[in-house]
Amino acid sequence: MLNVPTLWTVFVVNFLALGVIWAYVTRSYPKFAAARFWMASSFVGATGAMTALIRLFIDSSLPLLLGAGGVIAASCLAAMGIQRFYDRPVSWRLMSATGGLSLAGVALFMVGFEHMQLRMLSYTLGQALPLVLALRLLLWPPKGRASPGARLSGIVILAILTILGARTIGNLLGFDLSAKAGGQVHAVMVLGLMFLSMTLNFGFLLMAMDRLRGEVADLALLDDLTGVANRRHLLQRLSEECARSERSGAPFSLLVIDLDGFKTINDTHGHAAGDACLQHFTLMAQTRLRPGDMLARTGGDEFCVVLPSSSLREAAGIARRVLEVCRQDAEACTGSDIPIAISIGVAQWDAGIGAYPDRLMANADHALYAAKKNGKNDFAVYDPVPSLSPDALGPDFGQRTFA
């Protein structure tokens, strides 16, 4: 025979343990906002269950009312944690109104005048509505497919809603399935809800692990200073583009960019100023790139831009735009501002490069050296077969091609 007080005691202990786990996650990863809500949900739920147990020693409805408030608040906090996990704003007003109205209904039909069915309906709505509002984010996240942890959490919430619905229907049909009535059916439901609530928290933990693992993977592919792709990410992307072009024959291009006189900036103004110049250039360059283009810092003052599905002419046009924005910014410098000048080498993938991105990078490097030799603050394109006509690339191309 299942003993309801014993089940609630187990519930309290387990949720205190979950609260400690979430507290550790919150302390270790302070920027992970969802963990704070899930920690609060665990502790508030445990406190609510602990308060409800006081009724064993006090003949009063107050412990049950306070316990119901704790459970409803725990459900609201869990749903708010899901919203924060997906970077959605948390509506304290909506959740407070939902929980407050539900608890007011419980109090009205418990203390004002006894009506078991309406009391349990109010209690159930307070638990269910916040979870229903968050369910869509778990099963149909705004970006991409649901993670395994999110799917598990969504399935568990559906199971919780099923039990809450069955309890409500049973009460409406005349069966008293409330905590006051006790009974084995109520005990089985408490056991099921307790198991599912614990499983829901494990789903949240899986979601957190997926998020943190993804952030670690992103950090391994991003430059710490500028936030753009690093050399490792660049080589991965170039390998993918080379393989795609080798299959389809469609071109793509690469820009190699070097900041002119960067060593002088570091020696004259200090490394902090040099870092600021790199960050400033990154922001300027990104304003002239298209969606799908990838800017990467390959080390020091060197950058690359992968231009998918771009011919040599299109790549030269983008190089010109990046060069022009840097020139305009340098002309606007006054006082202690540090002007930034760049040289750019442009190269296009061809069948001779095949699946070897280092060959494409070498071609772009050759063009970069030519731009620097041509006086810096300029760009040049790599053309393995120089045209007989100097204007073959257009009258406004105005840059040097070479073999």
BABA-535505 format. One record per residue (C-alpha): z, y, x. Coordinates in Angstrom, 3 decimals, m for minus. Example, Ala and Ser with C-alpha at 12.3 -4.5 7.8 and 13.67 -1.06 7.14 Angstrom:
# residues 2
<pt><z>7.800</z><y>m4.500</y><x>12.300</x></pt>
<pt><z>7.140</z><y>m1.060</y><x>13.670</x></pt>
This chain:
# residues 403
<pt><z>0.000</z><y>0.000</y><x>0.000</x></pt>
<pt><z>m0.988</z><y>3.425</y><x>1.316</x></pt>
<pt><z>1.821</z><y>5.947</y><x>1.568</x></pt>
<pt><z>0.643</z><y>9.520</y><x>0.969</x></pt>
<pt><z>3.445</z><y>11.268</y><x>2.930</x></pt>
<pt><z>2.698</z><y>9.021</y><x>5.907</x></pt>
<pt><z>m1.002</z><y>9.873</y><x>5.678</x></pt>
<pt><z>m0.232</z><y>13.586</y><x>5.605</x></pt>
<pt><z>2.037</z><y>13.152</y><x>8.632</x></pt>
<pt><z>m0.806</z><y>11.472</y><x>10.519</x></pt>
<pt><z>m3.069</z><y>14.308</y><x>9.384</x></pt>
<pt><z>m0.655</z><y>16.870</y><x>10.832</x></pt>
<pt><z>m0.359</z><y>15.100</y><x>14.188</x></pt>
<pt><z>m4.100</z><y>14.565</y><x>14.569</x></pt>
<pt><z>m4.984</z><y>18.134</y><x>13.703</x></pt>
<pt><z>m2.360</z><y>19.527</y><x>16.042</x></pt>
<pt><z>m4.002</z><y>17.437</y><x>18.770</x></pt>
<pt><z>m7.445</z><y>18.787</y><x>17.804</x></pt>
<pt><z>m6.059</z><y>22.318</y><x>17.860</x></pt>
<pt><z>m4.794</z><y>21.775</y><x>21.413</x></pt>
<pt><z>m8.244</z><y>20.491</y><x>22.444</x></pt>
<pt><z>m9.967</z><y>23.526</y><x>20.940</x></pt>
<pt><z>m7.383</z><y>25.812</y><x>22.569</x></pt>
<pt><z>m8.325</z><y>24.307</y><x>25.941</x></pt>
<pt><z>m12.035</z><y>24.803</y><x>25.200</x></pt>
<pt><z>m11.346</z><y>28.418</y><x>24.174</x></pt>
<pt><z>m9.427</z><y>29.088</y><x>27.371</x></pt>
<pt><z>m12.054</z><y>27.445</y><x>29.571</x></pt>
<pt><z>m15.049</z><y>29.075</y><x>27.848</x></pt>
<pt><z>m13.824</z><y>32.428</y><x>26.453</x></pt>
<pt><z>m17.347</z><y>33.515</y><x>25.447</x></pt>
<pt><z>m17.752</z><y>30.488</y><x>23.167</x></pt>
<pt><z>m16.624</z><y>32.280</y><x>20.002</x></pt>
<pt><z>m17.008</z><y>29.306</y><x>17.638</x></pt>
<pt><z>m14.230</z><y>27.431</y><x>19.450</x></pt>
<pt><z>m11.682</z><y>30.069</y><x>18.435</x></pt>
<pt><z>m12.459</z><y>29.553</y><x>14.754</x></pt>
<pt><z>m12.354</z><y>25.756</y><x>15.058</x></pt>
<pt><z>m9.049</z><y>25.991</y><x>16.941</x></pt>
<pt><z>m7.630</z><y>28.191</y><x>14.181</x></pt>
<pt><z>m8.979</z><y>25.809</y><x>11.536</x></pt>
<pt><z>m7.166</z><y>22.860</y><x>13.138</x></pt>
<pt><z>m3.844</z><y>24.642</y><x>13.530</x></pt>
<pt><z>m3.964</z><y>26.249</y><x>10.067</x></pt>
<pt><z>m4.909</z><y>22.924</y><x>8.444</x></pt>
<pt><z>m2.046</z><y>21.152</y><x>10.240</x></pt>
<pt><z>0.367</z><y>23.898</y><x>9.174</x></pt>
<pt><z>m0.821</z><y>23.644</y><x>5.568</x></pt>
<pt><z>m0.326</z><y>19.876</y><x>5.528</x></pt>
<pt><z>3.080</z><y>20.222</y><x>7.179</x></pt>
<pt><z>4.110</z><y>22.772</y><x>4.533</x></pt>
<pt><z>2.992</z><y>20.473</y><x>1.735</x></pt>
<pt><z>5.264</z><y>17.733</y><x>3.135</x></pt>
<pt><z>8.310</z><y>19.953</y><x>2.575</x></pt>
<pt><z>7.969</z><y>19.132</y><x>m1.121</x></pt>
<pt><z>9.488</z><y>15.731</y><x>m0.282</x></pt>
<pt><z>12.755</z><y>17.538</y><x>0.373</x></pt>
<pt><z>12.523</z><y>20.526</y><x>m2.003</x></pt>
<pt><z>11.867</z><y>20.234</y><x>m5.717</x></pt>
<pt><z>9.515</z><y>23.208</y><x>m5.907</x></pt>
<pt><z>5.809</z><y>23.903</y><x>m6.381</x></pt>
<pt><z>5.805</z><y>26.518</y><x>m3.624</x></pt>
<pt><z>5.236</z><y>24.066</y><x>m0.722</x></pt>
<pt><z>2.226</z><y>22.578</y><x>m2.527</x></pt>
<pt><z>0.854</z><y>26.072</y><x>m3.191</x></pt>
<pt><z>1.287</z><y>27.129</y><x>0.434</x></pt>
<pt><z>m0.150</z><y>23.815</y><x>1.627</x></pt>
<pt><z>m3.198</z><y>24.292</y><x>m0.586</x></pt>
<pt><z>m3.633</z><y>27.770</y><x>0.891</x></pt>
<pt><z>m3.559</z><y>26.322</y><x>4.413</x></pt>
<pt><z>m6.159</z><y>23.673</y><x>3.639</x></pt>
<pt><z>m8.445</z><y>26.220</y><x>1.938</x></pt>
<pt><z>m8.081</z><y>28.611</y><x>4.880</x></pt>
<pt><z>m8.860</z><y>25.784</y><x>7.315</x></pt>
<pt><z>m12.090</z><y>25.055</y><x>5.437</x></pt>
<pt><z>m13.071</z><y>28.748</y><x>5.546</x></pt>
<pt><z>m12.346</z><y>28.985</y><x>9.284</x></pt>
<pt><z>m14.375</z><y>25.841</y><x>10.008</x></pt>
<pt><z>m17.352</z><y>27.315</y><x>8.146</x></pt>
<pt><z>m16.961</z><y>30.624</y><x>10.005</x></pt>
<pt><z>m17.002</z><y>28.721</y><x>13.291</x></pt>
<pt><z>m20.347</z><y>27.198</y><x>12.308</x></pt>
<pt><z>m21.710</z><y>30.668</y><x>11.577</x></pt>
<pt><z>m20.559</z><y>31.984</y><x>14.960</x></pt>
<pt><z>m22.003</z><y>28.923</y><x>16.712</x></pt>
<pt><z>m25.433</z><y>29.958</y><x>15.436</x></pt>
<pt><z>m24.762</z><y>33.625</y><x>16.297</x></pt>
<pt><z>m24.592</z><y>34.637</y><x>12.664</x></pt>
<pt><z>m22.216</z><y>37.440</y><x>11.633</x></pt>
<pt><z>m18.983</z><y>36.222</y><x>10.072</x></pt>
<pt><z>m18.246</z><y>37.633</y><x>6.633</x></pt>
<pt><z>m14.475</z><y>37.960</y><x>6.553</x></pt>
<pt><z>m14.709</z><y>39.693</y><x>3.185</x></pt>
<pt><z>m16.676</z><y>36.832</y><x>1.593</x></pt>
<pt><z>m14.436</z><y>34.127</y><x>3.033</x></pt>
<pt><z>m11.272</z><y>36.022</y><x>2.123</x></pt>
<pt><z>m12.520</z><y>36.536</y><x>m1.422</x></pt>
<pt><z>m13.465</z><y>32.858</y><x>m1.746</x></pt>
<pt><z>m10.129</z><y>31.624</y><x>m0.416</x></pt>
<pt><z>m8.107</z><y>34.227</y><x>m2.298</x></pt>
<pt><z>m9.709</z><y>33.559</y><x>m5.677</x></pt>
<pt><z>m9.377</z><y>29.804</y><x>m5.188</x></pt>
<pt><z>m5.701</z><y>30.065</y><x>m4.275</x></pt>
<pt><z>m5.112</z><y>32.461</y><x>m7.173</x></pt>
<pt><z>m6.605</z><y>29.859</y><x>m9.506</x></pt>
<pt><z>m4.347</z><y>27.166</y><x>m8.050</x></pt>
<pt><z>m1.285</z><y>29.386</y><x>m8.518</x></pt>
<pt><z>m2.285</z><y>30.379</y><x>m12.047</x></pt>
<pt><z>m2.760</z><y>26.824</y><x>m13.251</x></pt>
<pt><z>0.283</z><y>25.544</y><x>m11.364</x></pt>
<pt><z>2.894</z><y>28.253</y><x>m11.992</x></pt>
<pt><z>1.467</z><y>30.402</y><x>m14.804</x></pt>
<pt><z>0.664</z><y>27.526</y><x>m17.126</x></pt>
<pt><z>0.173</z><y>23.922</y><x>m16.182</x></pt>
<pt><z>m3.423</z><y>22.722</y><x>m16.329</x></pt>
<pt><z>m4.126</z><y>19.959</y><x>m13.820</x></pt>
<pt><z>m7.923</z><y>19.869</y><x>m14.236</x></pt>
<pt><z>m8.439</z><y>23.615</y><x>m13.705</x></pt>
<pt><z>m5.923</z><y>23.674</y><x>m10.865</x></pt>
<pt><z>m7.757</z><y>20.906</y><x>m8.999</x></pt>
<pt><z>m11.113</z><y>22.515</y><x>m9.757</x></pt>
<pt><z>m9.927</z><y>25.787</y><x>m8.170</x></pt>
<pt><z>m8.544</z><y>23.900</y><x>m5.164</x></pt>
<pt><z>m11.769</z><y>21.929</y><x>m4.726</x></pt>
<pt><z>m14.003</z><y>25.008</y><x>m4.959</x></pt>
<pt><z>m11.933</z><y>26.731</y><x>m2.270</x></pt>
<pt><z>m12.552</z><y>23.835</y><x>0.115</x></pt>
<pt><z>m16.156</z><y>23.123</y><x>m0.835</x></pt>
<pt><z>m17.842</z><y>26.533</y><x>m1.134</x></pt>
<pt><z>m17.394</z><y>27.622</y><x>2.519</x></pt>
<pt><z>m18.737</z><y>24.261</y><x>3.714</x></pt>
<pt><z>m21.709</z><y>24.477</y><x>1.353</x></pt>
<pt><z>m22.565</z><y>27.926</y><x>2.737</x></pt>
<pt><z>m22.529</z><y>26.588</y><x>6.320</x></pt>
<pt><z>m24.327</z><y>23.315</y><x>5.606</x></pt>
<pt><z>m27.821</z><y>24.824</y><x>5.781</x></pt>
<pt><z>m27.241</z><y>26.052</y><x>9.342</x></pt>
<pt><z>m26.278</z><y>22.564</y><x>10.470</x></pt>
<pt><z>m29.166</z><y>20.669</y><x>8.914</x></pt>
<pt><z>m31.843</z><y>23.368</y><x>9.225</x></pt>
<pt><z>m30.874</z><y>25.552</y><x>12.199</x></pt>
<pt><z>m32.756</z><y>28.850</y><x>12.645</x></pt>
<pt><z>m34.141</z><y>27.793</y><x>16.043</x></pt>
<pt><z>m35.551</z><y>24.340</y><x>16.611</x></pt>
<pt><z>m34.294</z><y>20.956</y><x>15.469</x></pt>
<pt><z>m30.687</z><y>20.196</y><x>14.676</x></pt>
<pt><z>m28.746</z><y>18.748</y><x>17.593</x></pt>
<pt><z>m27.081</z><y>15.301</y><x>17.236</x></pt>
<pt><z>m23.686</z><y>16.983</y><x>16.849</x></pt>
<pt><z>m25.000</z><y>19.319</y><x>14.155</x></pt>
<pt><z>m26.574</z><y>16.421</y><x>12.251</x></pt>
<pt><z>m23.317</z><y>14.469</y><x>12.428</x></pt>
<pt><z>m21.364</z><y>17.477</y><x>11.190</x></pt>
<pt><z>m23.850</z><y>18.032</y><x>8.356</x></pt>
<pt><z>m23.653</z><y>14.382</y><x>7.254</x></pt>
<pt><z>m19.840</z><y>14.477</y><x>7.368</x></pt>
<pt><z>m19.747</z><y>17.649</y><x>5.269</x></pt>
<pt><z>m21.993</z><y>15.977</y><x>2.695</x></pt>
<pt><z>m19.569</z><y>13.031</y><x>2.593</x></pt>
<pt><z>m16.600</z><y>15.412</y><x>2.197</x></pt>
<pt><z>m18.386</z><y>17.207</y><x>m0.638</x></pt>
<pt><z>m19.071</z><y>13.838</y><x>m2.281</x></pt>
<pt><z>m15.371</z><y>12.897</y><x>m2.257</x></pt>
<pt><z>m14.354</z><y>16.336</y><x>m3.506</x></pt>
<pt><z>m16.935</z><y>16.069</y><x>m6.272</x></pt>
<pt><z>m15.768</z><y>12.581</y><x>m7.242</x></pt>
<pt><z>m12.172</z><y>13.833</y><x>m7.384</x></pt>
<pt><z>m13.176</z><y>16.758</y><x>m9.581</x></pt>
<pt><z>m15.153</z><y>14.540</y><x>m11.941</x></pt>
<pt><z>m12.234</z><y>12.081</y><x>m12.131</x></pt>
<pt><z>m9.839</z><y>14.875</y><x>m13.016</x></pt>
<pt><z>m12.184</z><y>16.233</y><x>m15.677</x></pt>
<pt><z>m12.413</z><y>12.741</y><x>m17.174</x></pt>
<pt><z>m8.644</z><y>12.659</y><x>m17.590</x></pt>
<pt><z>m7.503</z><y>10.867</y><x>m14.425</x></pt>
<pt><z>m4.778</z><y>12.770</y><x>m12.585</x></pt>
<pt><z>m5.883</z><y>12.563</y><x>m8.932</x></pt>
<pt><z>m3.698</z><y>15.439</y><x>m7.769</x></pt>
<pt><z>m1.046</z><y>15.333</y><x>m5.054</x></pt>
<pt><z>1.675</z><y>15.609</y><x>m7.690</x></pt>
<pt><z>0.538</z><y>12.426</y><x>m9.410</x></pt>
<pt><z>0.194</z><y>10.430</y><x>m6.195</x></pt>
<pt><z>m1.146</z><y>6.921</y><x>m6.760</x></pt>
<pt><z>m3.364</z><y>4.665</y><x>m4.666</x></pt>
<pt><z>m6.633</z><y>6.315</y><x>m5.685</x></pt>
<pt><z>m5.308</z><y>9.660</y><x>m4.489</x></pt>
<pt><z>m4.076</z><y>8.001</y><x>m1.272</x></pt>
<pt><z>m7.492</z><y>6.480</y><x>m0.606</x></pt>
<pt><z>m9.121</z><y>9.883</y><x>m1.107</x></pt>
<pt><z>m6.623</z><y>11.532</y><x>1.247</x></pt>
<pt><z>m7.340</z><y>8.835</y><x>3.843</x></pt>
<pt><z>m11.090</z><y>9.349</y><x>3.464</x></pt>
<pt><z>m10.828</z><y>13.144</y><x>3.707</x></pt>
<pt><z>m8.534</z><y>12.866</y><x>6.721</x></pt>
<pt><z>m10.975</z><y>10.553</y><x>8.531</x></pt>
<pt><z>m13.953</z><y>12.753</y><x>7.676</x></pt>
<pt><z>m12.142</z><y>15.932</y><x>8.738</x></pt>
<pt><z>m11.428</z><y>14.398</y><x>12.137</x></pt>
<pt><z>m15.011</z><y>13.212</y><x>12.419</x></pt>
<pt><z>m16.214</z><y>16.707</y><x>11.534</x></pt>
<pt><z>m14.259</z><y>18.103</y><x>14.471</x></pt>
<pt><z>m15.821</z><y>15.516</y><x>16.757</x></pt>
<pt><z>m19.182</z><y>16.694</y><x>15.482</x></pt>
<pt><z>m18.170</z><y>20.238</y><x>16.405</x></pt>
<pt><z>m17.192</z><y>18.999</y><x>19.871</x></pt>
<pt><z>m20.631</z><y>17.404</y><x>20.286</x></pt>
<pt><z>m22.230</z><y>20.690</y><x>19.221</x></pt>
<pt><z>m20.162</z><y>22.509</y><x>21.840</x></pt>
<pt><z>m21.149</z><y>20.005</y><x>24.522</x></pt>
<pt><z>m24.840</z><y>20.367</y><x>23.612</x></pt>
<pt><z>m24.561</z><y>24.163</y><x>23.768</x></pt>
<pt><z>m22.726</z><y>24.202</y><x>27.092</x></pt>
<pt><z>m25.099</z><y>21.639</y><x>28.600</x></pt>
<pt><z>m28.033</z><y>23.785</y><x>27.506</x></pt>
<pt><z>m26.457</z><y>26.887</y><x>29.037</x></pt>
<pt><z>m25.920</z><y>25.063</y><x>32.322</x></pt>
<pt><z>m29.554</z><y>23.908</y><x>32.287</x></pt>
<pt><z>m30.704</z><y>27.477</y><x>31.606</x></pt>
<pt><z>m28.588</z><y>28.814</y><x>34.466</x></pt>
<pt><z>m30.240</z><y>26.306</y><x>36.803</x></pt>
<pt><z>m33.633</z><y>27.817</y><x>35.904</x></pt>
<pt><z>m32.715</z><y>31.524</y><x>35.871</x></pt>
<pt><z>m32.245</z><y>34.067</y><x>38.625</x></pt>
<pt><z>m28.642</z><y>35.286</y><x>38.713</x></pt>
<pt><z>m29.461</z><y>38.918</y><x>39.490</x></pt>
<pt><z>m32.427</z><y>39.707</y><x>37.256</x></pt>
<pt><z>m32.126</z><y>37.086</y><x>34.511</x></pt>
<pt><z>m35.780</z><y>36.031</y><x>34.824</x></pt>
<pt><z>m37.000</z><y>32.585</y><x>35.865</x></pt>
<pt><z>m36.200</z><y>31.421</y><x>39.379</x></pt>
<pt><z>m38.439</z><y>29.600</y><x>41.871</x></pt>
<pt><z>m37.536</z><y>26.172</y><x>40.487</x></pt>
<pt><z>m38.529</z><y>27.198</y><x>36.979</x></pt>
<pt><z>m41.709</z><y>28.812</y><x>38.288</x></pt>
<pt><z>m42.828</z><y>25.621</y><x>40.039</x></pt>
<pt><z>m42.149</z><y>23.589</y><x>36.889</x></pt>
<pt><z>m44.226</z><y>25.987</y><x>34.800</x></pt>
<pt><z>m47.048</z><y>26.106</y><x>37.348</x></pt>
<pt><z>m47.187</z><y>22.300</y><x>37.465</x></pt>
<pt><z>m47.455</z><y>22.203</y><x>33.665</x></pt>
<pt><z>m50.188</z><y>24.862</y><x>33.614</x></pt>
<pt><z>m52.150</z><y>23.142</y><x>36.391</x></pt>
<pt><z>m51.998</z><y>19.813</y><x>34.565</x></pt>
<pt><z>m53.074</z><y>21.484</y><x>31.301</x></pt>
<pt><z>m55.976</z><y>23.295</y><x>32.960</x></pt>
<pt><z>m57.050</z><y>20.136</y><x>34.766</x></pt>
<pt><z>m57.310</z><y>18.352</y><x>31.424</x></pt>
<pt><z>m58.991</z><y>21.140</y><x>29.470</x></pt>
<pt><z>m60.767</z><y>23.159</y><x>32.135</x></pt>
<pt><z>m59.298</z><y>26.359</y><x>30.641</x></pt>
<pt><z>m58.282</z><y>28.964</y><x>33.234</x></pt>
<pt><z>m54.946</z><y>30.522</y><x>33.910</x></pt>
<pt><z>m53.927</z><y>33.054</y><x>36.537</x></pt>
<pt><z>m51.041</z><y>33.977</y><x>38.786</x></pt>
<pt><z>m49.744</z><y>37.297</y><x>40.078</x></pt>
<pt><z>m47.683</z><y>37.453</y><x>43.274</x></pt>
<pt><z>m45.747</z><y>40.731</y><x>43.545</x></pt>
<pt><z>m43.873</z><y>42.192</y><x>46.492</x></pt>
<pt><z>m41.791</z><y>45.384</y><x>46.508</x></pt>
<pt><z>m43.080</z><y>47.663</y><x>49.264</x></pt>
<pt><z>m40.479</z><y>48.904</y><x>51.743</x></pt>
<pt><z>m37.641</z><y>46.958</y><x>50.167</x></pt>
<pt><z>m35.921</z><y>46.366</y><x>53.520</x></pt>
<pt><z>m35.850</z><y>50.117</y><x>54.083</x></pt>
<pt><z>m34.201</z><y>50.617</y><x>50.678</x></pt>
<pt><z>m31.494</z><y>48.102</y><x>51.587</x></pt>
<pt><z>m30.945</z><y>49.586</y><x>55.047</x></pt>
<pt><z>m30.897</z><y>53.202</y><x>53.827</x></pt>
<pt><z>m29.162</z><y>53.000</y><x>50.447</x></pt>
<pt><z>m27.286</z><y>49.698</y><x>50.651</x></pt>
<pt><z>m27.708</z><y>46.293</y><x>49.043</x></pt>
<pt><z>m26.257</z><y>47.431</y><x>45.705</x></pt>
<pt><z>m29.062</z><y>49.975</y><x>45.412</x></pt>
<pt><z>m31.566</z><y>47.284</y><x>46.378</x></pt>
<pt><z>m30.230</z><y>45.012</y><x>43.647</x></pt>
<pt><z>m30.524</z><y>47.860</y><x>41.141</x></pt>
<pt><z>m34.161</z><y>48.365</y><x>42.175</x></pt>
<pt><z>m34.910</z><y>44.683</y><x>41.594</x></pt>
<pt><z>m33.332</z><y>44.822</y><x>38.144</x></pt>
<pt><z>m35.167</z><y>48.034</y><x>37.297</x></pt>
<pt><z>m38.509</z><y>46.592</y><x>38.378</x></pt>
<pt><z>m37.875</z><y>43.487</y><x>36.255</x></pt>
<pt><z>m37.359</z><y>45.619</y><x>33.156</x></pt>
<pt><z>m40.477</z><y>47.696</y><x>33.854</x></pt>
<pt><z>m42.697</z><y>44.691</y><x>34.512</x></pt>
<pt><z>m41.597</z><y>42.927</y><x>31.324</x></pt>
<pt><z>m42.765</z><y>45.888</y><x>29.238</x></pt>
<pt><z>m46.338</z><y>45.269</y><x>30.429</x></pt>
<pt><z>m46.443</z><y>41.500</y><x>30.000</x></pt>
<pt><z>m47.536</z><y>39.579</y><x>26.926</x></pt>
<pt><z>m45.560</z><y>37.046</y><x>24.904</x></pt>
<pt><z>m45.936</z><y>33.745</y><x>26.725</x></pt>
<pt><z>m46.302</z><y>35.285</y><x>30.198</x></pt>
<pt><z>m43.531</z><y>34.243</y><x>32.571</x></pt>
<pt><z>m41.991</z><y>36.555</y><x>35.152</x></pt>
<pt><z>m40.103</z><y>34.795</y><x>37.940</x></pt>
<pt><z>m38.227</z><y>35.938</y><x>41.015</x></pt>
<pt><z>m39.051</z><y>33.625</y><x>43.886</x></pt>
<pt><z>m36.645</z><y>35.149</y><x>46.394</x></pt>
<pt><z>m35.696</z><y>38.473</y><x>47.935</x></pt>
<pt><z>m38.125</z><y>41.111</y><x>46.711</x></pt>
<pt><z>m40.844</z><y>38.655</y><x>45.708</x></pt>
<pt><z>m41.883</z><y>37.947</y><x>42.134</x></pt>
<pt><z>m44.567</z><y>35.875</y><x>40.411</x></pt>
<pt><z>m46.089</z><y>36.147</y><x>36.960</x></pt>
<pt><z>m47.722</z><y>33.138</y><x>35.298</x></pt>
<pt><z>m50.491</z><y>34.218</y><x>32.930</x></pt>
<pt><z>m51.519</z><y>31.274</y><x>30.727</x></pt>
<pt><z>m55.077</z><y>31.156</y><x>29.351</x></pt>
<pt><z>m56.049</z><y>34.211</y><x>31.414</x></pt>
<pt><z>m59.202</z><y>34.766</y><x>33.432</x></pt>
<pt><z>m59.298</z><y>36.649</y><x>36.735</x></pt>
<pt><z>m60.485</z><y>39.787</y><x>34.944</x></pt>
<pt><z>m57.647</z><y>39.611</y><x>32.381</x></pt>
<pt><z>m55.102</z><y>38.985</y><x>35.119</x></pt>
<pt><z>m56.405</z><y>41.989</y><x>37.068</x></pt>
<pt><z>m55.973</z><y>44.133</y><x>33.966</x></pt>
<pt><z>m52.346</z><y>43.047</y><x>33.619</x></pt>
<pt><z>m51.756</z><y>43.657</y><x>37.338</x></pt>
<pt><z>m53.142</z><y>47.173</y><x>36.905</x></pt>
<pt><z>m50.775</z><y>47.837</y><x>33.990</x></pt>
<pt><z>m47.743</z><y>46.658</y><x>35.958</x></pt>
<pt><z>m48.820</z><y>48.760</y><x>38.935</x></pt>
<pt><z>m49.345</z><y>51.841</y><x>36.776</x></pt>
<pt><z>m45.937</z><y>51.673</y><x>35.123</x></pt>
<pt><z>m44.314</z><y>51.494</y><x>38.572</x></pt>
<pt><z>m46.379</z><y>54.461</y><x>39.797</x></pt>
<pt><z>m45.460</z><y>56.517</y><x>36.730</x></pt>
<pt><z>m41.788</z><y>55.663</y><x>37.179</x></pt>
<pt><z>m41.942</z><y>56.630</y><x>40.865</x></pt>
<pt><z>m43.542</z><y>60.002</y><x>40.007</x></pt>
<pt><z>m40.707</z><y>60.714</y><x>37.578</x></pt>
<pt><z>m38.017</z><y>60.099</y><x>40.220</x></pt>
<pt><z>m35.855</z><y>63.075</y><x>41.139</x></pt>
<pt><z>m32.780</z><y>63.662</y><x>43.269</x></pt>
<pt><z>m31.153</z><y>60.419</y><x>44.329</x></pt>
<pt><z>m33.551</z><y>58.215</y><x>42.348</x></pt>
<pt><z>m35.266</z><y>55.561</y><x>44.436</x></pt>
<pt><z>m39.020</z><y>55.220</y><x>43.788</x></pt>
<pt><z>m40.348</z><y>51.678</y><x>43.533</x></pt>
<pt><z>m43.766</z><y>50.742</y><x>44.919</x></pt>
<pt><z>m45.326</z><y>47.301</y><x>44.648</x></pt>
<pt><z>m48.273</z><y>45.306</y><x>45.956</x></pt>
<pt><z>m49.844</z><y>42.566</y><x>43.852</x></pt>
<pt><z>m52.055</z><y>39.594</y><x>44.640</x></pt>
<pt><z>m54.085</z><y>38.027</y><x>41.824</x></pt>
<pt><z>m55.528</z><y>34.508</y><x>41.792</x></pt>
<pt><z>m57.045</z><y>32.200</y><x>39.162</x></pt>
<pt><z>m56.801</z><y>28.446</y><x>38.879</x></pt>
<pt><z>m60.009</z><y>26.502</y><x>39.502</x></pt>
<pt><z>m60.988</z><y>22.859</y><x>39.798</x></pt>
<pt><z>m60.469</z><y>22.943</y><x>43.567</x></pt>
<pt><z>m56.761</z><y>23.714</y><x>43.045</x></pt>
<pt><z>m56.333</z><y>20.781</y><x>40.677</x></pt>
<pt><z>m52.728</z><y>19.760</y><x>40.074</x></pt>
<pt><z>m51.378</z><y>21.484</y><x>43.200</x></pt>
<pt><z>m49.680</z><y>24.796</y><x>42.310</x></pt>
<pt><z>m48.941</z><y>25.542</y><x>45.982</x></pt>
<pt><z>m52.679</z><y>26.054</y><x>46.527</x></pt>
<pt><z>m52.797</z><y>28.645</y><x>43.752</x></pt>
<pt><z>m49.742</z><y>30.396</y><x>45.196</x></pt>
<pt><z>m51.387</z><y>30.423</y><x>48.611</x></pt>
<pt><z>m54.507</z><y>32.054</y><x>47.164</x></pt>
<pt><z>m52.415</z><y>34.715</y><x>45.443</x></pt>
<pt><z>m50.486</z><y>35.284</y><x>48.699</x></pt>
<pt><z>m53.777</z><y>35.882</y><x>50.536</x></pt>
<pt><z>m54.677</z><y>38.506</y><x>47.947</x></pt>
<pt><z>m51.214</z><y>40.074</y><x>48.307</x></pt>
<pt><z>m51.657</z><y>40.389</y><x>52.066</x></pt>
<pt><z>m55.010</z><y>42.071</y><x>51.474</x></pt>
<pt><z>m53.407</z><y>44.574</y><x>49.085</x></pt>
<pt><z>m50.764</z><y>45.419</y><x>51.696</x></pt>
<pt><z>m53.400</z><y>45.710</y><x>54.411</x></pt>
<pt><z>m55.315</z><y>48.046</y><x>52.106</x></pt>
<pt><z>m52.433</z><y>50.545</y><x>52.149</x></pt>
<pt><z>m49.822</z><y>48.968</y><x>49.821</x></pt>
<pt><z>m48.958</z><y>50.235</y><x>46.321</x></pt>
<pt><z>m52.144</z><y>48.490</y><x>45.194</x></pt>
<pt><z>m53.460</z><y>45.127</y><x>44.015</x></pt>
<pt><z>m56.212</z><y>42.786</y><x>45.150</x></pt>
<pt><z>m57.815</z><y>39.657</y><x>43.723</x></pt>
<pt><z>m58.653</z><y>36.424</y><x>45.467</x></pt>
<pt><z>m62.274</z><y>35.431</y><x>45.006</x></pt>
<pt><z>m63.367</z><y>32.348</y><x>46.970</x></pt>
<pt><z>m67.022</z><y>33.230</y><x>46.365</x></pt>
<pt><z>m67.421</z><y>36.987</y><x>46.898</x></pt>
<pt><z>m70.030</z><y>38.650</y><x>44.748</x></pt>
<pt><z>m73.087</z><y>40.270</y><x>46.329</x></pt>
<pt><z>m72.427</z><y>43.271</y><x>44.114</x></pt>
<pt><z>m69.234</z><y>45.244</y><x>44.766</x></pt>
<pt><z>m69.137</z><y>46.213</y><x>41.064</x></pt>
<pt><z>m69.513</z><y>42.704</y><x>39.670</x></pt>
<pt><z>m66.047</z><y>42.786</y><x>38.170</x></pt>
<pt><z>m66.695</z><y>46.083</y><x>36.396</x></pt>
<pt><z>m66.898</z><y>49.746</y><x>37.338</x></pt>
<pt><z>m63.198</z><y>50.371</y><x>36.739</x></pt>
<pt><z>m61.967</z><y>47.290</y><x>38.593</x></pt>
<pt><z>m61.644</z><y>49.366</y><x>41.749</x></pt>
<pt><z>m59.878</z><y>46.737</y><x>43.850</x></pt>
<pt><z>m60.843</z><y>44.660</y><x>46.755</x></pt>
<pt><z>m62.131</z><y>41.074</y><x>46.468</x></pt>
<pt><z>m62.417</z><y>38.843</y><x>49.492</x></pt>
<pt><z>m62.979</z><y>35.280</y><x>50.598</x></pt>
